[in-house]
Amino acid sequence: MIIVLPALARSLLESHLPADAEVRWFASAEDAYAMAPGAEVGWLDMQVPGDTGRAIALGEQLKLVATIYAGLDAFPLGRMKARGTRLTNGSGINTNAVAEYAVMGMLALAKDFGAVIRAGDRHEWLLDAPGKAELEGSRALIIGYGAIGRRIGQILGGFGVEVTGVRRSPSGEPNMLGPDDWRGRLGDFDWVILAAPATSETAHLIGVEELAAMKPGAFLVNIARGSMVDQEALIAALKSRRLAGAHLDVTDLEPLPSDHPLWAVDSALITMHLSGRAQTRMFPRAAALFLDNLARYGAGAPLINEVDLDLGY
């Protein structure tokens, strides 16, 4: 068996791999492109998801691919399905870190903490708080109530926020809406939080009509994918003060060009897709999950976090 793995995880993996495996350790995208052909198993994650997707596409013999990513929009899912490649994602690895980042963004928006920071940069002593919204007693809609969405909901419960979730299959859960039910309720919420996977169905999920339907003065939080929001429509809604603010951990494009008009919108808190990286345990967790699934793959047992390649998550 040939296995292609990131050199960054070598110290966590090497002593636990099968003795008869040929292991290839990549340290660059070029290494990954060269090593993927002929491999049976690969953990090919790189900082640029498109590089990961290209390496997977080159690995025509791959039977199992592991990734720490939850969003798989850059992966060649159709090609993988056609050649029988199985895929496991990183659901659960970043749950707490991303959820904490989302709630941090909500607090920063509620108190307009960006204005406080900017005043500090000017050495200006403010005599009043620029933001006075409170989380307690507010209402939040979380679109995508998987592991991350549910964790956000749990944390917000401690702040006294009334949480409603959106799932593909609500299954009669209280305060849970189906995929066709939430648009008519947008005006009920102070916060709309995006935590759903990026698929063809969720592209521009929040567009002109949805932004117009949101409660005046509401906030948008996106810790999913930038493609889920019509970015130009969002800029217009923020500039007109139709929305009070937005926390965007993700944007469309990434990295966001330095001259993009979104940077100039004071009510947009842009956190540069750092939420999942804001932790010290990502690689140990990912390594443990990879080793568990490698053992399961070898034994013919069910895999943890196996992706439905038709649904994209």
C-alpha positions as CSV (number, residue, x, y, z in Angstrom):
1,M,0.0,0.0,0.0
2,I,1.3,3.5,-0.9
3,I,0.2,6.3,1.4
4,V,0.8,10.0,0.8
5,L,0.9,12.2,3.9
6,P,1.8,15.7,4.9
7,A,5.3,16.1,6.3
8,L,3.8,18.4,9.0
9,A,2.1,15.4,10.6
10,R,5.0,13.0,10.3
11,S,5.9,13.0,14.0
12,L,2.3,12.2,14.9
13,L,1.8,9.4,12.3
14,E,5.1,7.7,11.4
15,S,5.4,5.3,14.3
16,H,1.7,4.2,14.0
17,L,1.6,3.3,10.3
18,P,1.6,-0.2,8.9
19,A,5.1,-1.6,8.6
20,D,4.6,-2.8,5.0
21,A,3.3,0.5,3.7
22,E,5.3,2.7,1.4
23,V,4.9,6.2,2.8
24,R,5.5,9.3,0.8
25,W,5.8,12.6,2.8
26,F,5.0,15.8,0.9
27,A,6.2,19.2,2.0
28,S,4.9,21.3,-1.0
29,A,2.1,21.3,-3.5
30,E,4.6,20.1,-6.2
31,D,5.6,17.2,-3.9
32,A,2.0,16.2,-3.5
33,Y,1.3,16.4,-7.3
34,A,4.3,14.1,-7.9
35,M,3.5,11.7,-5.1
36,A,-0.3,11.3,-5.5
37,P,-0.1,9.1,-8.7
38,G,0.0,5.5,-7.8
39,A,-1.0,6.0,-4.1
40,E,-3.9,4.1,-2.6
41,V,-4.4,6.3,0.5
42,G,-3.9,10.0,0.8
43,W,-4.1,12.8,3.3
44,L,-3.4,15.6,0.9
45,D,-4.5,18.7,2.7
46,M,-2.7,22.0,1.8
47,Q,-3.4,25.6,2.8
48,V,-5.0,26.3,-0.6
49,P,-7.9,23.8,-1.0
50,G,-7.5,24.0,-4.8
51,D,-4.0,22.5,-4.5
52,T,-5.6,19.7,-2.5
53,G,-8.2,19.1,-5.2
54,R,-5.6,19.0,-7.9
55,A,-3.4,16.5,-6.1
56,I,-6.5,14.3,-5.5
57,A,-7.4,14.5,-9.2
58,L,-3.9,13.3,-10.1
59,G,-4.2,10.4,-7.8
60,E,-6.1,8.1,-10.1
61,Q,-5.4,5.0,-7.9
62,L,-6.6,6.6,-4.7
63,K,-9.1,4.4,-2.8
64,L,-9.3,6.4,0.4
65,V,-8.7,10.2,0.9
66,A,-8.8,11.9,4.3
67,T,-9.2,15.6,4.8
68,I,-9.4,17.9,7.8
69,Y,-11.7,20.2,5.8
70,A,-15.5,20.2,6.4
71,G,-16.1,22.2,3.2
72,L,-15.3,20.2,0.1
73,D,-16.2,22.6,-2.7
74,A,-12.7,22.5,-4.1
75,F,-12.6,18.7,-4.3
76,P,-13.3,16.8,-7.5
77,L,-16.2,14.8,-6.0
78,G,-17.6,13.7,-9.3
79,R,-14.3,12.3,-10.4
80,M,-13.7,10.6,-7.1
81,K,-17.1,8.9,-7.2
82,A,-16.6,7.7,-10.7
83,R,-13.3,6.0,-9.8
84,G,-14.6,4.6,-6.5
85,T,-12.6,6.8,-4.1
86,R,-13.9,7.1,-0.6
87,L,-13.6,10.4,1.3
88,T,-13.6,11.2,5.0
89,N,-13.8,14.8,6.2
90,G,-12.7,16.6,9.4
91,S,-16.2,17.1,11.0
92,G,-15.6,17.5,14.7
93,I,-11.9,18.4,14.5
94,N,-12.6,22.2,14.4
95,T,-16.0,22.3,16.0
96,N,-15.1,24.1,19.2
97,A,-12.6,26.5,17.5
98,V,-15.0,27.6,14.8
99,A,-18.0,27.9,17.2
100,E,-16.0,30.0,19.6
101,Y,-14.9,32.2,16.7
102,A,-18.5,32.7,15.6
103,V,-19.6,33.7,19.0
104,M,-16.6,36.0,19.4
105,G,-17.6,37.7,16.2
106,M,-21.2,38.1,17.5
107,L,-19.9,39.8,20.7
108,A,-17.6,42.0,18.7
109,L,-20.5,43.1,16.4
110,A,-22.9,43.6,19.3
111,K,-20.5,45.9,21.1
112,D,-19.0,47.4,17.8
113,F,-15.6,46.4,19.2
114,G,-14.0,47.3,15.9
115,A,-14.7,50.9,16.7
116,V,-13.2,50.5,20.1
117,I,-10.0,49.1,18.6
118,R,-9.8,51.8,16.0
119,A,-10.2,54.5,18.7
120,G,-7.4,52.8,20.7
121,D,-5.2,52.9,17.6
122,R,-5.8,56.7,17.5
123,H,-5.1,57.0,21.2
124,E,-8.6,58.3,21.6
125,W,-10.5,57.8,24.9
126,L,-14.2,57.1,24.1
127,L,-16.8,58.5,26.4
128,D,-19.5,56.1,25.4
129,A,-19.7,52.5,24.1
130,P,-20.1,52.5,20.3
131,G,-22.1,49.2,20.4
132,K,-25.0,48.6,22.8
133,A,-26.7,45.4,21.5
134,E,-26.9,42.5,24.0
135,L,-26.9,38.8,23.2
136,E,-29.3,38.0,26.0
137,G,-32.9,38.0,24.8
138,S,-31.9,38.1,21.1
139,R,-33.0,35.5,18.6
140,A,-30.6,33.6,16.3
141,L,-31.2,31.5,13.2
142,I,-28.4,28.9,12.5
143,I,-28.6,27.7,8.9
144,G,-26.8,24.3,9.0
145,Y,-27.3,22.6,12.4
146,G,-24.5,20.0,12.1
147,A,-21.7,19.6,14.6
148,I,-20.5,23.3,14.4
149,G,-24.0,24.8,14.2
150,R,-25.2,22.8,17.2
151,R,-22.1,23.8,19.2
152,I,-22.7,27.5,18.4
153,G,-26.3,27.0,19.6
154,Q,-25.1,25.4,22.8
155,I,-22.8,28.3,23.5
156,L,-25.4,30.9,22.6
157,G,-27.8,29.2,25.0
158,G,-25.5,30.2,27.8
159,F,-25.8,33.8,26.7
160,G,-29.6,33.7,26.8
161,V,-30.1,33.7,23.1
162,E,-33.1,31.9,21.7
163,V,-31.8,29.6,19.0
164,T,-33.6,28.2,16.0
165,G,-31.8,25.7,13.7
166,V,-32.1,24.7,10.1
167,R,-31.5,21.1,9.0
168,R,-32.1,19.1,5.9
169,S,-34.2,16.7,8.0
170,P,-35.6,18.4,11.2
171,S,-37.1,15.1,12.5
172,G,-39.5,16.9,14.7
173,E,-36.9,18.5,16.9
174,P,-38.1,21.6,18.8
175,N,-37.0,25.0,17.4
176,M,-35.8,23.3,14.1
177,L,-36.8,24.3,10.6
178,G,-36.5,22.4,7.3
179,P,-34.7,23.7,4.2
180,D,-37.9,25.1,2.7
181,D,-39.1,26.8,5.9
182,W,-36.6,29.4,7.0
183,R,-36.8,32.1,4.3
184,G,-40.3,33.1,5.4
185,R,-39.0,33.5,9.0
186,L,-35.9,35.6,8.3
187,G,-37.5,38.8,9.7
188,D,-37.9,37.1,13.1
189,F,-34.2,37.0,13.9
190,D,-31.6,39.4,15.2
191,W,-28.8,37.0,14.0
192,V,-28.5,34.9,10.9
193,I,-25.6,32.4,11.2
194,L,-24.4,30.3,8.2
195,A,-22.8,27.0,9.2
196,A,-24.0,24.8,6.3
197,P,-21.7,22.9,3.9
198,A,-21.0,24.6,0.5
199,T,-22.8,22.7,-2.3
200,S,-24.4,23.7,-5.5
201,E,-27.7,24.1,-3.6
202,T,-26.2,26.6,-1.1
203,A,-24.5,28.9,-3.7
204,H,-25.7,32.5,-3.0
205,L,-28.1,31.1,-0.4
206,I,-28.2,34.6,1.0
207,G,-28.9,37.0,-1.8
208,V,-30.7,40.3,-2.4
209,E,-34.1,38.9,-1.5
210,E,-32.9,37.2,1.7
211,L,-31.0,40.3,2.8
212,A,-34.1,42.4,2.2
213,A,-36.2,40.0,4.2
214,M,-33.9,40.1,7.3
215,K,-34.9,42.2,10.3
216,P,-33.7,45.8,9.9
217,G,-30.6,46.2,12.1
218,A,-29.9,42.4,12.2
219,F,-26.5,40.9,11.9
220,L,-25.1,38.2,9.5
221,V,-22.4,35.7,10.6
222,N,-20.8,33.5,7.9
223,I,-18.3,30.8,9.1
224,A,-19.3,28.4,6.3
225,R,-18.1,29.5,2.8
226,G,-18.0,32.8,1.0
227,S,-19.9,31.4,-1.9
228,M,-23.0,31.2,0.2
229,V,-23.5,34.9,0.2
230,D,-24.0,37.4,-2.7
231,Q,-21.1,39.5,-1.6
232,E,-22.1,42.6,-3.6
233,A,-25.6,42.5,-2.2
234,L,-24.2,42.2,1.3
235,I,-21.9,45.2,0.8
236,A,-25.0,47.2,-0.3
237,A,-27.0,46.1,2.7
238,L,-24.3,47.0,5.1
239,K,-23.6,50.4,3.5
240,S,-27.2,51.3,3.5
241,R,-27.4,50.3,7.2
242,R,-30.2,47.8,6.4
243,L,-28.0,45.4,8.3
244,A,-26.1,46.5,11.4
245,G,-23.1,44.4,10.7
246,A,-21.6,41.1,9.4
247,H,-18.9,38.8,10.8
248,L,-17.3,37.1,7.8
249,D,-14.7,34.5,8.5
250,V,-15.0,33.5,4.8
251,T,-15.2,35.6,1.7
252,D,-15.6,35.2,-2.0
253,L,-12.6,35.4,-3.1
254,E,-10.0,34.1,-0.7
255,P,-7.6,35.7,0.0
256,L,-9.8,38.8,-0.4
257,P,-7.9,41.2,-2.7
258,S,-6.4,44.1,-0.8
259,D,-8.3,46.7,-2.9
260,H,-11.7,44.9,-2.5
261,P,-14.5,47.3,-1.4
262,L,-15.5,44.9,1.4
263,W,-12.4,45.9,3.4
264,A,-13.7,49.5,3.6
265,V,-17.0,48.6,5.2
266,D,-16.6,49.4,8.9
267,S,-19.5,47.2,9.9
268,A,-17.9,44.1,8.3
269,L,-15.7,42.1,10.6
270,I,-13.4,40.1,8.4
271,T,-11.4,37.3,10.1
272,M,-9.7,35.8,7.1
273,H,-10.8,32.1,7.4
274,L,-8.8,31.8,10.7
275,S,-11.6,30.2,12.8
276,G,-10.6,26.6,12.3
277,R,-6.9,27.4,12.8
278,A,-7.5,29.2,16.1
279,Q,-6.5,26.1,18.2
280,T,-3.5,24.1,19.1
281,R,-5.0,20.6,18.7
282,M,-6.0,20.5,15.1
283,F,-3.2,18.3,13.8
284,P,-3.2,15.8,16.8
285,R,-7.0,15.4,16.4
286,A,-6.7,15.0,12.6
287,A,-3.9,12.5,13.0
288,A,-5.8,10.4,15.5
289,L,-8.8,10.4,13.1
290,F,-6.7,9.4,10.1
291,L,-5.1,6.5,12.0
292,D,-8.5,5.3,13.2
293,N,-9.9,5.4,9.7
294,L,-6.8,3.8,8.1
295,A,-7.2,0.9,10.5
296,R,-11.0,0.7,9.7
297,Y,-10.2,0.8,6.0
298,G,-7.7,-2.1,6.3
299,A,-10.3,-4.1,8.3
300,G,-13.2,-3.4,6.0
301,A,-15.1,-1.6,8.8
302,P,-17.3,1.5,8.5
303,L,-15.3,4.7,8.3
304,I,-15.8,7.7,10.6
305,N,-17.0,10.9,8.9
306,E,-17.4,9.3,5.4
307,V,-18.7,11.8,2.9
308,D,-21.7,11.2,0.7
309,L,-20.1,12.2,-2.6
310,D,-23.5,13.0,-4.1
311,L,-24.5,15.4,-1.3
312,G,-21.0,16.8,-0.9
313,Y,-20.9,16.3,2.9
